[in-house]
Amino acid sequence: MHFRNILKESDIKAIEDILISSGFFYDFEVPVALETVRDNFEKGEEASGYIFIIAEEDGIPVAFACYGKSPCTVESFDLYWIAVHENQKAKGIGKQLMGLIEADIVKRKGKNIWIDTSSRALYEPTRQFYLKQGCEIVAELPDFYAMGDSKVVFLKKV
């Protein structure tokens, strides 16, 4: 597995494929994620505010993470997206990405990583993943995404 933090134009399609393969995201979420990719690709990390890590196997993107400094904060970062292609699940790629994210945030003098996810049953493995990574559930906002789909907020201190 190889990890890189510089986006290529071909990553736009690869990230779309990763997101769709997972079956986790609402149809309207995929274009939002792709907008963050385009912003980073066109403006760069600093101007866009989006930091990416791409996981590749044999030169093909199989997973990605997108995070960035939380606006108007001193030491907080938001983890916007982390996704692994369906055919690459259970190989420890997500755990490796979390380790790289944490190390990078520490290097940038960050202390907090904020993560939002859904309360839907589909996301139970995601919530368990974050708990296993040492994240703590600090809030739940009822019916945030849709009726019966609350926002679960995690905090990871680094």
C-alpha positions, 0 to 999 in steps of 0.5 A, a space after each residue: 500500500 502506498 499513500 500520497 497527499 498530492 491529488 491527480 486529476 484522475 483522482 476525481 473519478 477514482 474518489 467517486 468510484 470509491 464513494 459509490 462502491 461503499 453504498 454508504 452515502 446519499 446520492 447528494 453527498 457524492 457531488 459534495 465530496 467531489 467538490 472538495 477534491 476539485 477545490 484542492 486540485 484547482 486551488 491547492 491545499 492551503 487555499 482550499 482548506 482541504 487536505 487529502 491522503 490517497 491510498 493506492 494499491 498498484 498505482 490505483 486509488 483504493 481509499 482516501 481521507 479528506 480533512 482540514 483545519 476547522 475554521 475559526 479555531 486554534 487547534 481543531 481539525 475536521 475529518 470530512 471524509 474517509 472511505 475505502 473501496 468496497 473491494 478493499 474493506 477489512 484490510 486495515 486501510 482505514 486504520 492506516 489512514 487514521 494514523 496518517 491523519 493523526 500524525 499530520 494534524 499533530 505536525 500542524 499543531 492540532 489537538 482535536 479531530 472532530 468527526 461527524 457520522 450518521 446514526 443509521 444502522 448502516 453506519 454501525 461499523 463506521 461508529 465502531 471503527 471510530 471508537 476503536 481508533 480512540 474517538 469518543 462520542 461527544 454529541 448526537 443531534 437528533 434527526 439532523 440528516 433526515 428524520 430518524 438519521 441523527 448526526 453522531 459527533 466524535 472527538 479524537 484528542 491527539 
